Amino acid sequence: MPSLRKERETAVATLSEDLKGIEGLVVAGYVGVKTPELNELRDKLRPLKSRCTIVKNTLARIALKNASIDGGFADFFDGQSALVIQKGDAMASLKVLVDFEKAHVNFKIRGGHMAGKVMKPAEIKAIAGLPTKKVLLSMLLSRLQGPVQNLHSVMSAHLTQVVRALDQVAKKKEAAGK
């Protein structure tokens, strides 16, 4: 019969390993959320390289300490906790989590950790309301492209006027030569 201590040590080691190379973490309470609903959330997170796992609070705190993630983030582990580990696009994962929280009243985001900063639920919701990375990059590109397009329009307008003036001069010389 396997030892309970060994199972816990293995769980902590696995979670500590999972916490390496993360983009962000979110802790949520899930009391009253049914398993098929949690599976639905997991299915939405999987393509974003994020995953939702149910953790024991004590073991999660030990794993966080092993991964050097501190700053009060461990305080969010109270009651039944679901930990969302984000290794891909953290912004997209946050949007999925906030939408899931809106659709399921029993799912409550307690806090998060991104870029070394502990975040409260209000901050997470504010960040989730921002445009995605792709949208922001396209907005930046359009802003950078605008001046180039304007320069092109101005330059081509002047060239067009020069061509028209030369055409008029050629027509006058042709008419005078007849």
C-alpha angles and dihedrals in degrees: 000000000000119000118252089220092056091049090052093047089051091049091050092047091049093048091046089053091048090054092062115102096009127159093204149334132223128190120204138176113235105180107149096016110125123232095247089054091051089048088053089054091048090051090053093047098046097076088050091058091248130119138196118220133176110235139187107242097227093048091046091053090052091048091049090051090049089051092048093241107145139129096118097306091123089063090074091068101095123134121347108352135197115196119206111202112200117200098154130042102347093190093058090047091052090053090052091049094048091048090048090050090052091051096044115047093194093059109085125181107222102182148315146219123220131159091356093305127115112226133200121222092262091055091049091052091048092052091046088056092061120096118267123262092258092052092048091050092050090049090051092048092051090050091051092045094053099073091046091052091048091050090050091051093049094047095046091047091056092046090050090052091049091050091049092048092050089048090053091048090050091050091050092050090047091050092046092049094055 
